[in-house]
Amino acid sequence: MRLMVLAISNKFRLFAGILFALILCQSTLQAQISAPTSSYTSITEYTSEDQDNIYVFCDEANVGIGVLKAVSPDGNSGWNFTWTKWDSGTNSFSISVKTDNGVNESTISGLENGRYQVRVQKGGVDEPFKAWVFNQVKSIKPSLVFNIKDCDGIAFTSTLPVLQYPDINAVIPTTLNVKMAVVFSFRRDNVELQRLTLSDYGGLPKSFFDDKAFEGEANYTMIVTDGCGFEYTSNLVKSKTFVVDPSFTFTPETGEAPLNVDFQIENENNSATYEWYLYNAIDRIDGPVETRDSLLNDDTFDMIRNYSYLHPGVYNVKVIATSNDDESCVYISDLKSVTVDVSLFEVPNVFTPNGDGKNDEFKLRLYSVKSYSVKIFNRWGRLVYEFQESDVSPGLDNRKSSKGWNGKINGKLASPGTYFYVVEAEGREEEGKHYTEKGALTLLHDK
């Protein structure tokens, strides 16, 4: 009885060993077909779970360069490799390709597009492995289709034909697309507007949109680069746009009155109409008013696009642009502002007429001042010096007055101490408006 149990135990161990070897062999066989020289790979999308690998080769010369390789599961020789190709007429692997017997690996090359199978056989092992081969050639052409033109821009779709294979397991014959790497470059007049990079493009249309204003008619193309680096150019599509850009610039943005400002549309389009809105300074509007009542009036502005601001304040400007091709397409610019300096002057409270070239003269800093006069008095109220300008030029260097007091009285340097000034000025914002300022200044001789 003990011998029988031992015999049964030994048989079980032998069976388990054989079963384990078979399982190990079969699991190793699962990856015994490859394509080391393929450019990129994909996988089928059959309706069943039994999928095949897809190997794509960059075949620029269009000669058929597909290569498949099978290796024995144990790395030893003595294995038989039988290669066949799928015949769509018989729905079977009935086309003989190559047979290698008693070897440890087998390779087939110069393959055309199609589905291939290798049967790996030795002893009781007989396993089939399948894969698709596709040679990517530089002969396809992407399409670019105009979809719609509206106030937002111009819409297109682009499609690149891709490699295809049948769904082997489908009840009804179905064609599937190979997933591939693709870069779409959407261009207007050969300038790239958008770039779309896809690692698994499957042939579905892709959308592109141009929402930028331009003048006249433009040439649109699509340049597509695939995973092989092959570049394809689509058909050319010509189109205009309803989009108008109301953006504008102006110079200078700030300065003293009178401030002459030049305005310019950034991307002016002859197929558009531009309405300019120049508003009064808010602090010069007396009471609540309608928007248009606060506008400046200048009939010549639209022709020369230059305006002279005579009074200090902050003035708003905007542009409304309308497409002449479709008057329902209206665009409003951002509101921008022009700043005209208020009339004022700054008076120093100390100066040192010591000949060192620094602060040697008593001068005013002027802002939007048309004319002024200055009188200097000593501590007893006696007038010791005066100067004036009747027509101050706008935009003086450093805004300093051109005249001043050098600290001398009748040709001799005045005594150090406190003096008093009276400044009277006329601003540029309103004819006849005057300003008066009084104060003290200190004259020093120290170096």
Secondary structure, DSSP 8 states (H G I E B T S, - for coil): -HHHHHHHHHHHHHHHHHHHHHHHHHHHHTT-EE-TT-SEEEE---SSS---EEEEEE-TT-S--EEEEEE-TTS-S-EEEEEEEEETTTTEEEEEEEEEEEESEEEEEEE-SEEEEEEEEETTEEEEEEEEEEEE-TT---EEEEEEEETTEEEEEEE----EEE-TT-SS--EEE--EEEEEEEEETTEEEEEEEEEEE-S--EEEEE----SS-EEEEEEEEETT--EEE---EEE--------EEEE-SEEESSEEEEEEETT--TTEEEEEEEB--GGG--S---TGGGB---TTHHHH-EEEE-S-EEEEEEEEEEESS-TT-EEE---EEEEEE--EEE--SEE--SSSSSS-SB--EEESEEEEEEEEE-TTS-EEEEEEESS--TT-GGGB-S--B-SEETTEE--SEEEEEEEEEEESSSTT-EEEEEEEEEE----
